[in-house]
Amino acid sequence: MLAIIGGAILPICEPPYTGGVIFVDKGKIIGIGREGDIPAGAKIIDGRGKYITPGLIDAHTHLGIYAEQQAWAGEDVNETSQPVTPGMQVIDAINPGDVGLADACAGGVTTVMVAPGSANPIGGQAAIIKTRRQLTVEDMLVRRYAGLKIAFGENPRRVYGKHKKMPVTRMATAALIRETLLKGREYMAKAENKERQIDLGMEAVARVLRREMPLRAHAHRADDIVTALRIAREFDVDIIIEHATEAHLIPEVLAERRARVVLGPHLITRSKHELNERSFAAPAVLAAHGVPFALMSDHPVVPCAFLTVYAGLAVRFGLGAEQALRAITLDAAEILGIADRVGSIAPGKDADLVVWRGHPLELTAMPEWVIVDGYVGKVSREQKIVSWEPWAPATR
């Protein structure tokens, strides 16, 4: 058993408090008690003078499939041989040894959603993984089918328009997505036909139509966001809006349609037209209108390892500190559909925890210990994990 004693505990699911003990065994949080309850023989992490949070969650990255330092050799994010590729799965490209995953873990980010890129109107299936390095990606998986990536706006038009290949316009992007969803309906209608040939792409679309996974819609401009919501309503499917750069211009629409949003990244320049309305105040605006949202790094666009910095910037521009932390923990978990396992400090949840020197939203804060599934990582002053101790690991 592992006991983390003392410190300011930020459970996220309830108000902060000090002086408690978090008990971990077999990769799970098994309880929160008092120092006098520590059993003999328990391993101890001294959290006094520190802050303890759940492991952070980055709700949109390209970690492991868009490797740093490798240029073309490490770029497996977009299959641009054709514009509609729903059968692609990111788990077939994730490199567990990607340095970005190691950096993210040392920064306290223990769970990430990895998505295909946005070159294609339909790009493939996302996955959710833990960031502690394992021998295979299967050992890191939280959810294999985390959503079907679709993309609106400039990116598909730029990639295919220069070749005079559909989609050249926003109309064509929407048409390709609708056409594929219609084909999915037809495919499902033939499910009892023994002569039906299995189609990997249509199997992915069928998961969306059965609401087994959502559409994950890359959309920056307000009109693109509304188009994505329109298509989701037409086909009665679940959808999450990703990036949502102009979401703060239409918060009433998002609230009325009960949209969920993964915002960001904000710490970037206005590098293309659809980013012109980028606003650091967007999180505060959505919060004021009751729109559920999480924050993202979009790694490698900005480093995943500094997710708390992006949350802190949202606080600078009007978001409450409590909600900023929720946007990279419990709210992110709820949007990803994994809140039963991660996102808060509560009995029964995965033992994903971070012990911080300083409040995590302060620029000077640093993780001292990062715990993933009960494995304890010691973090150096250079924010690198220098060792892993299997004090209370999950049984595999």
Secondary structure, 3 states (H helix, E strand, C coil): CEEEECCEECCCCCCCEECCEEEEECCEEEEEECHHHCCCCCEEEECCCCEEEECEEEEEECCCCECCCCHHHHECCCCCCCCECCCCEHHHCCCCCCHHHHHHHHCCEEEEEECCCCCCCEEEEEEEEECCCCCCHHHHEEEEEEEEEEECCHHHHHHHHCCCCCCCCHHHHHHHHHHHHHHHHHHHHCCCCCCCCCCHHHHHHHHHHCCCCCEEEEECCHHHHHHHHHHHHHHCCCEEEEECCCHHHCHHHHHHCCCEEEECCCCCCCCCHHHCCCCCCHHHHHHHCCCCEEECCCCCCCCHHHHHHHHHHHHHCCCCHHHHHHCCCHHHHHHHCCCCCCCCCCCCCECCEEEEECCCCCCCCEEEEEEECCEEEEECCCCCEEEEECCCCCCC
